[in-house]
Amino acid sequence: MFQCDSVPDDDRPTQLTAARIATRESILDACWQCLVVTGPTSLKIADVCRDAEVSRVTFYQYFRDRDDVIRATAEHVSARFYAELGSYMDDAETFAEQCFRATDYVCSEREFENIGYAVEIEHTVLLMTVHSRALLIGCIDMLSPRIEEAKASGELRADVPTPVVAEMFARFLFSLVTTPAANLDTSDPAVVRELIAENLFKGWT
């Protein structure tokens, strides 16, 4: 009689979960690539399924509808984006220098391949379009522990509220790529650094 090795019961949930996570991420990655090409208004579930190589039945096991997968994709890409941004910031010793590096990162023209696919400036604007709240909350979550460290070290005042500082800088950061400058050359890192130092940090230190 043919006999196969059985999988211990304790291992089955882990294996199934890993497979489901992989399928979900495949759908999200495919959705992002479609969003980059079509934008959110023209996104078709059929295109996402084709690129992810899954059936529509499988798609609906993970997402309710088009809006649901767009929201999840924005959160998925934002998480990867902030993982790399945080790593880039952590090369600096002070919070001020971390903020300077963050603006350099967001305003630069290069592509960021380490997150698994390219994210360019116009893609950041796309994320703001499809789910700005996810992008903003992700930035606040990434900044908050760094602000707490700066307060503990004395670089920032202990009484400044961390959530307010985090949201203020996050909004400033994304205004650099979503709002054209009227009187400043925000493509010049020196100009942006002076803007941060004179208009943000003076109120926090």
C-alpha positions as CSV (number, residue, x, y, z in Angstrom):
1,M,0.0,0.0,0.0
2,F,1.3,3.5,-0.9
3,Q,2.1,5.5,2.2
4,C,3.2,9.1,2.3
5,D,4.8,10.9,5.2
6,S,2.2,12.8,7.2
7,V,2.5,16.4,8.2
8,P,2.3,16.9,12.0
9,D,-0.9,18.7,12.9
10,D,1.0,21.5,14.6
11,D,2.8,22.3,11.3
12,R,-0.3,22.5,9.1
13,P,-1.6,25.9,10.2
14,T,1.9,27.4,9.8
15,Q,2.2,26.0,6.2
16,L,-1.3,27.1,5.2
17,T,-0.7,30.6,6.7
18,A,2.6,31.0,4.8
19,A,0.9,29.9,1.6
20,R,-1.9,32.4,2.1
21,I,0.4,35.2,2.9
22,A,2.4,34.5,-0.2
23,T,-0.7,34.5,-2.4
24,R,-2.0,37.7,-0.8
25,E,1.3,39.5,-1.3
26,S,1.4,38.3,-4.9
27,I,-2.0,39.9,-5.5
28,L,-0.9,43.1,-3.7
29,D,2.3,43.3,-5.8
30,A,0.3,42.8,-9.0
31,C,-2.2,45.4,-7.9
32,W,0.6,47.9,-7.3
33,Q,2.1,47.3,-10.8
34,C,-1.3,47.8,-12.3
35,L,-1.9,51.0,-10.3
36,V,1.4,52.4,-11.5
37,V,0.2,51.9,-15.1
38,T,-3.5,52.7,-15.0
39,G,-4.0,54.7,-11.8
40,P,-6.8,53.9,-9.3
41,T,-9.8,54.9,-11.4
42,S,-9.0,52.5,-14.3
43,L,-7.8,49.6,-12.3
44,K,-9.5,46.3,-13.2
45,I,-9.6,43.2,-11.0
46,A,-9.2,41.1,-14.1
47,D,-5.8,42.7,-14.8
48,V,-4.7,42.2,-11.2
49,C,-5.7,38.5,-11.3
50,R,-3.9,38.1,-14.6
51,D,-0.6,39.6,-13.3
52,A,-0.8,37.7,-10.0
53,E,-1.7,34.5,-11.9
54,V,-4.7,33.8,-9.7
55,S,-8.4,33.2,-10.5
56,R,-11.1,35.7,-9.6
57,V,-12.4,33.1,-7.1
58,T,-9.0,33.2,-5.3
59,F,-9.0,37.0,-5.5
60,Y,-12.3,37.2,-3.7
61,Q,-11.1,34.9,-0.9
62,Y,-8.7,37.7,0.1
63,F,-10.4,40.9,-0.9
64,R,-14.0,42.1,-1.0
65,D,-13.8,44.3,-4.0
66,R,-11.6,46.8,-6.0
67,D,-11.6,49.4,-3.3
68,D,-10.5,46.8,-0.7
69,V,-7.5,45.7,-2.7
70,I,-6.5,49.2,-3.5
71,R,-6.6,50.1,0.2
72,A,-4.6,47.0,1.2
73,T,-2.1,47.6,-1.6
74,A,-1.4,51.2,-0.4
75,E,-0.8,49.9,3.1
76,H,1.4,47.1,1.8
77,V,3.6,49.4,-0.3
78,S,3.7,52.0,2.4
79,A,5.0,49.5,4.9
80,R,7.8,48.5,2.5
81,F,8.5,52.1,1.7
82,Y,8.9,53.1,5.4
83,A,11.1,50.1,6.1
84,E,13.6,51.4,3.6
85,L,13.1,55.0,4.6
86,G,13.7,54.1,8.2
87,S,16.8,52.2,7.4
88,Y,18.1,55.2,5.4
89,M,17.4,57.6,8.3
90,D,19.1,55.3,10.8
91,D,22.5,56.0,9.3
92,A,22.3,59.4,11.0
93,E,23.1,59.9,14.7
94,T,20.7,62.8,15.5
95,F,17.0,63.2,14.9
96,A,17.7,66.4,13.0
97,E,20.0,64.6,10.6
98,Q,17.5,61.8,10.3
99,C,14.9,64.3,9.2
100,F,17.3,65.8,6.7
101,R,18.0,62.4,5.3
102,A,14.3,61.7,5.0
103,T,13.7,64.8,2.9
104,D,16.7,63.9,0.8
105,Y,15.3,60.4,0.3
106,V,11.8,61.6,-0.6
107,C,12.9,64.4,-2.9
108,S,15.6,62.5,-4.8
109,E,15.1,61.4,-8.3
110,R,16.4,57.9,-7.9
111,E,14.4,54.7,-7.7
112,F,14.2,52.6,-4.6
113,E,14.6,49.0,-5.6
114,N,15.3,47.5,-2.2
115,I,11.6,47.2,-1.4
116,G,11.1,44.7,-4.2
117,Y,10.1,47.2,-6.9
118,A,10.7,50.7,-7.9
119,V,9.0,53.6,-6.0
120,E,9.6,56.9,-7.7
121,I,8.4,60.4,-6.7
122,E,5.3,60.1,-8.8
123,H,4.5,56.8,-7.1
124,T,4.6,58.6,-3.8
125,V,2.0,61.0,-5.1
126,L,0.0,57.9,-6.4
127,L,0.0,56.5,-2.9
128,M,-1.3,59.8,-1.5
129,T,-4.1,59.6,-4.1
130,V,-5.2,56.1,-3.4
131,H,-4.9,56.0,0.4
132,S,-3.3,59.1,1.9
133,R,-4.3,58.1,5.4
134,A,-2.3,54.8,5.2
135,L,0.8,56.7,4.0
136,L,0.5,59.4,6.7
137,I,-0.1,56.9,9.6
138,G,2.8,54.8,8.4
139,C,5.1,57.8,8.5
140,I,3.9,58.8,12.0
141,D,4.5,55.2,13.2
142,M,8.0,55.2,11.7
143,L,8.9,58.6,13.2
144,S,7.4,58.3,16.7
145,P,10.1,56.0,18.3
146,R,12.8,58.2,16.8
147,I,11.2,61.3,18.3
148,E,11.0,59.6,21.7
149,E,14.7,58.8,21.5
150,A,15.4,62.4,20.7
151,K,13.4,63.6,23.7
152,A,15.2,61.2,26.0
153,S,18.6,62.4,24.7
154,G,17.7,66.0,25.2
155,E,17.8,66.8,21.5
156,L,14.1,67.7,21.5
157,R,12.2,69.2,24.5
158,A,10.7,66.6,26.7
159,D,7.3,68.4,26.7
160,V,6.7,68.4,22.9
161,P,3.9,65.9,22.1
162,T,5.3,63.0,20.0
163,P,2.1,62.5,17.9
164,V,2.0,66.2,17.0
165,V,5.7,66.4,16.0
166,A,5.4,63.2,14.0
167,E,2.3,64.3,12.1
168,M,3.7,67.8,11.5
169,F,6.9,66.4,10.0
170,A,5.1,63.7,8.0
171,R,2.8,66.4,6.5
172,F,5.7,68.6,5.7
173,L,7.6,65.7,4.2
174,F,4.9,64.7,1.7
175,S,4.1,68.3,0.9
176,L,7.5,68.4,-0.7
177,V,6.4,66.0,-3.4
178,T,2.7,66.7,-3.7
179,T,2.6,70.5,-3.6
180,P,4.7,72.6,-6.1
181,A,6.9,75.2,-4.4
182,A,6.0,78.8,-5.0
183,N,9.1,80.7,-3.7
184,L,11.6,78.0,-2.7
185,D,13.8,75.6,-4.7
186,T,12.8,72.4,-2.8
187,S,14.9,70.4,-5.2
188,D,17.9,71.9,-3.4
189,P,18.7,69.8,-0.3
190,A,20.3,72.8,1.4
191,V,17.2,74.9,1.0
192,V,15.0,72.1,2.5
193,R,17.4,71.6,5.4
194,E,17.3,75.3,6.2
195,L,13.5,75.3,6.0
196,I,13.3,72.4,8.5
197,A,15.9,73.9,10.9
198,E,14.4,77.4,10.9
199,N,10.7,76.5,10.9
200,L,10.3,73.1,12.5
201,F,13.2,72.4,14.9
202,K,13.2,75.8,16.5
203,G,9.8,75.0,17.9
204,W,10.8,71.6,19.2
205,T,14.1,72.3,20.8
